[in-house]
Amino acid sequence: MSTMLAARVAPTPVSLSPSPMSGFRFQLRPSPPGSALSLVPRAASSATAVSAKPAAVAPVASDRSVVRIGLPSKGRMAEQTLSLLKSCQLSVKQVNPRQYTADIPLIPNLEVWFQRPKDIVRKLQSGDLDLGIVGFDIVSEYGMGNDDLVVVHDALAFGHCRLSLAVPKEGIFENINSLEDLCKMSEWTEERPLRVVTGFGYLGEKFLRENGFKHVKFLSADGALESYPPATLVASRRSLHKREGVLEVTHELLERLEAHLRASSELMVTANMRGSSALEVAQRVSQTSICGLQGPTVSPVYSTDGKVDVEYYAINVVVPQKLLYKSIQQLRSIGGSGVLVTKLTYIFDEETPRWRNLLTELGL
């Protein structure tokens, strides 16, 4: 009887660590936030095609004027996708929970389709959808190198996983401690191949082939072998080029997502401070580690009769959430009082680098 492995594979760097449940476990970790997730190496924070390999694509349907985005229909990724959009002030309005369509009132020309993740990728390729939010593993597995799929944002701040290639720790695998050891086993022949159970047939075959495996048979599996990888915003290249409104909607979504994700780790701190001038107050703040985005904003405090109170100034400064208490202590040490802390929804830059990279990817 041939030996069968359980495997979950993704195209990410491999590190080896011992596992109490199997002979070894390959930890395939997602790239750090902001780096491009692509089967082809690219620059960080870029909009990336899943592969440079050309593939046949369906023509853009001309019988609709609305832009369509596919969102996961159920599960943890569905819940966190809706939560992220809501926190970006892009709440999804679904009149009937039994329906699989909805809209986002703040973007009138955008129609939401709730779909299974793999169907989102398939309908992006068929032209039924223009945009989608889905795990990078699904994009890579079901996109199968289709150059029409462009990863617009590769790190939506939810979803993470460790994908593993596991083998038994007894029998012929007792002394197998690395991928190289497994590959060099003489047991694998054309008549008796290594059998791998995985939900990632395309990626699994590609991964093992690139690592020198020649005699492998893949068996399909779902359910517990599924992973929860980083969520991505994906677009159809041909829709971005040819369908009216898609590029504009993508720009707004990307701007809102980028600005919100940047703001999510920051807080606005406001405090009153006595001082002889705005410059003198700013100089005192500069003596601390509180620096804000470009520096503190200092403005005069007006009394109830509308006159400037020459003794008081208000300072506004953005601080990281993890340094909030330290920042408050520093403000107090230089005379700050009446400290207010406010959550931020957005921090917009002059232009998000991912938008510029997307335009470059599209040749625009």
WOSULDA-V143634 format. One line per field, one symbol per residue. psi: psi as a letter, one per 40 degrees, with the letter a starting at -180 (. if undefined). A space follows every 50 residues. Layout:
psi: ???
//
This chain:
psi: hiihihihiigiihihiiheeidihhhgiiiiheihhiehhiiifihiid iehiihiiihheeieihhhhihdiadddddddddddeeffhhhhdheeie iaihdegdehhhhhiidddddddddeedidiihiiddddddedfeheehh hdhegfeihiihhihiiieibeedeheidddddehedhiddgihhhhieg dddddddddeeehdghhhhiiabeeiigihiihiihddddddhheddddd ddddddddddddddeiihhhiihiididdddddddeeaeheadeiihhii hhideeihheeiihihihiideeddddddddddeeiifhihhihdihhid hhdddddddddef.
//
